[in-house]
């Protein structure tokens, strides 16, 4: 059993579902990444977390292959800045994710945190409040952290480990020179019994963000989803 999130919740858990047309890749971003600063008042600090930039006007286009299907489908999203807002004594940037739902993003000292209110799983279960630490880009290889999401009284614990940093990776024919690899293990608490719920591999490129993810079911060993970046435009 594995909770698959949807809408803006997917924005913070690295999987996206809204369709977009294809966009071009800014080739200058593929090796050196961004500059570390935004390009306008709405994008000030949007690349402070350079491996997970959240910039207004960014467009990502992915190809997804699901379990039991040999045909890839397209998915993607566009981020639009709305305003700054205070949550838990921190300043978060409020974004619209493809105009469908809002997400809140904070970058502090290389730690990317995102919050979604009133999100849902793909099964339609309402998630009133979800907070996830998406990446700790300044942490050393081997660093662990975790997040807990409660769904219908069940706790799903997502534990992340930084596997490697600064390594190249080729995705959809494009080689990204500087990539962070994160492993995620999901466990479920069922009436006090902890059972494995699935695992994923995430790859974040400097100046770009998520370039690839793979999700696997622990029970069957089946690959649930292969999520690949095809193109991106980042201001």
C-alpha positions in Angstrom: 0.0 0.0 0.0 1.3 3.4 -0.9 -0.3 6.8 -0.7 0.0 8.5 -4.1 -0.6 12.3 -3.9 -2.2 14.6 -6.5 -2.7 18.2 -7.4 -0.5 20.7 -5.6 0.5 18.0 -3.1 2.4 16.4 -6.0 4.2 19.7 -6.4 5.9 19.1 -3.0 6.4 15.3 -3.4 8.0 15.7 -6.8 5.2 14.1 -9.0 3.0 16.3 -11.2 -0.2 15.5 -13.1 -1.5 18.5 -15.0 -0.9 18.4 -18.8 1.2 21.1 -20.5 2.5 21.6 -24.1 6.2 21.0 -24.7 8.6 23.8 -23.9 12.3 24.3 -24.7 15.2 23.7 -22.4 17.4 26.6 -21.6 20.7 24.9 -22.3 22.7 27.4 -20.2 21.0 25.9 -17.1 21.9 22.3 -17.9 25.5 22.3 -16.7 26.2 25.4 -14.6 22.8 26.0 -13.2 21.3 29.3 -12.0 22.9 32.3 -10.5 21.5 31.9 -7.1 19.2 35.0 -7.3 15.8 35.7 -8.9 15.3 38.0 -11.9 12.4 40.2 -10.6 10.8 41.3 -7.4 8.5 38.3 -7.5 11.5 36.0 -8.0 13.9 37.4 -5.4 15.6 34.5 -3.8 13.8 31.9 -6.0 17.1 30.2 -6.7 18.5 30.3 -3.1 17.8 26.6 -3.1 19.6 26.0 -6.4 18.8 22.3 -6.7 15.1 23.0 -6.1 14.4 26.5 -7.6 10.8 27.8 -7.2 10.6 30.7 -9.6 7.4 32.4 -11.0 7.0 31.6 -14.7 8.9 28.3 -14.5 7.5 25.6 -16.8 8.4 21.9 -16.5 7.4 19.1 -18.9 7.7 15.5 -17.9 7.1 12.1 -19.5 5.5 9.5 -17.1 5.5 5.7 -17.5 3.2 3.9 -15.1 3.1 0.2 -14.0 1.5 -2.1 -16.5 1.8 0.5 -19.4 4.4 0.6 -22.1 3.1 4.0 -23.3 4.4 7.2 -21.7 2.0 10.0 -20.9 2.8 13.7 -20.6 2.6 15.7 -17.4 3.8 19.1 -16.4 3.1 22.3 -14.5 3.6 26.0 -14.5 4.5 28.0 -11.3 2.9 31.4 -10.8 3.9 33.6 -7.8 1.0 35.1 -5.8 2.4 36.7 -2.7 4.6 36.2 0.4 2.9 35.0 3.5 3.8 34.1 7.1 3.4 30.5 8.2 4.8 29.2 11.5 6.9 32.4 11.9 8.6 31.9 8.5 8.1 33.7 5.2 6.7 31.4 2.6 6.1 32.2 -1.1 2.6 31.3 -2.2 2.4 29.9 -5.7 -0.3 28.7 -8.0 0.5 25.3 -9.5 -0.8 25.4 -13.1 -3.7 27.5 -11.8 -5.2 24.5 -10.1 -4.2 24.7 -6.5 -1.8 26.8 -4.3 1.4 25.7 -2.6 3.6 27.5 -0.2 7.4 27.3 -0.4 10.3 28.3 1.9 14.0 28.1 1.4 16.2 28.5 4.4 20.0 27.7 4.4 19.6 25.2 1.6 16.5 23.4 3.2 13.5 23.4 0.9 10.1 23.2 2.7 6.7 23.1 1.1 3.1 23.2 2.5 -0.2 22.4 0.8 -3.6 23.1 2.4 -6.6 21.0 1.4 -4.8 18.7 -1.0 -5.8 15.2 -1.8 -4.5 11.8 -2.8 -5.3 10.3 -6.2 -7.9 8.3 -4.5 -9.7 11.5 -3.5 -8.8 11.4 0.2 -8.7 15.0 1.6 -5.4 16.1 3.2 -6.1 19.3 5.1 -2.4 20.1 5.8 0.7 18.6 4.3 4.2 19.8 5.1 7.2 18.2 3.5 11.0 18.9 3.5 11.7 18.3 -0.1 15.5 18.6 -0.1 18.4 19.4 2.1 20.9 20.4 -0.5 23.7 21.5 1.8 23.7 18.3 3.8 26.3 15.6 3.5 25.9 12.3 1.7 24.2 9.9 4.1 22.1 12.5 5.8 18.6 11.3 6.8 15.4 13.2 7.5 11.7 12.3 7.5 8.1 13.6 7.2 4.8 12.1 8.4 1.5 12.5 6.6 -1.6 11.2 8.3 -4.3 9.8 6.0 -7.6 8.6 7.6 -5.8 7.9 10.9 -2.9 6.1 9.3 0.6 7.6 9.5 2.7 7.4 6.3 6.3 8.1 7.2 8.6 9.3 4.3 12.3 8.8 5.2 14.8 10.4 2.9 18.6 9.7 2.5 21.1 11.7 0.4 22.8 8.9 -1.7 25.2 11.0 -3.7 26.0 14.6 -4.7 27.8 16.4 -7.5 27.5 13.4 -9.9 26.4 13.6 -13.6 23.2 11.9 -14.8 21.8 11.6 -18.3 18.0 11.8 -18.6 16.1 11.8 -21.9 19.4 12.4 -23.8 20.5 15.4 -21.7 23.5 15.1 -19.4 23.2 17.1 -16.2 26.6 17.8 -14.7 25.7 18.3 -11.0 23.0 16.1 -9.5 21.8 15.2 -6.0 20.4 11.7 -5.7 17.9 11.1 -2.8 16.4 7.8 -1.8 13.0 7.8 -0.1 11.5 4.9 1.9 7.8 4.9 2.9 6.6 3.0 5.9 3.0 2.8 7.2 1.8 2.5 10.8 -1.2 0.1 10.8 -2.5 -0.1 14.4 1.0 0.0 15.8 2.5 -2.3 13.2 5.1 -0.7 10.9 5.1 -2.1 7.4 7.0 -1.0 4.3 4.9 1.0 1.8 7.2 1.7 -1.1 10.4 3.4 -2.1 11.5 6.1 -4.6 14.6 7.5 -6.1 14.8 11.2 -6.9 17.4 13.1 -8.9 17.8 16.9 -8.6 20.0 18.9 -11.0 21.6 22.2 -10.1 19.6 25.2 -11.5 16.8 22.9 -12.7 15.1 20.9 -9.9 13.7 17.4 -10.3 14.9 15.7 -13.5 13.9 12.1 -12.7 12.1 9.9 -10.2 11.3 6.2 -9.9 8.7 4.8 -7.5 8.7 1.1 -6.6 6.2 -1.0 -4.6 7.9 -2.9 -1.8 5.6 -5.9 -1.8 5.6 -6.7 -5.5 8.8 -5.0 -6.6 6.8 -3.4 -9.4 7.9 0.0 -10.7 4.8 2.2 -10.1 6.0 5.3 -11.9 9.0 6.5 -13.9 8.9 10.3 -14.1 11.4 11.9 -16.5 12.0 15.6 -17.4 11.7 16.3 -21.1 12.1 20.1 -21.1 12.1 23.0 -18.8 12.1 26.8 -18.9 13.2 28.6 -15.7 13.4 32.4 -15.6 
